[in-house]
């Protein structure tokens, strides 16, 4: 079940791209490259899928709940 809003997802994808570029440029040495690469992958995957495991663990939702169906008129 999706638990991220569209804004949250766009931000994650942008951050993932930036971190990926930093990883590919080797701006923080070999350890930093791995850290940036892993964080970029996590940000991109959660941004594309709309599912964040930490949000689910802590019960957070940034997307609106689906509208509940209206009850039928008994007439």
Beta strands, then each sheet from edge to edge (+ up, - down):
end
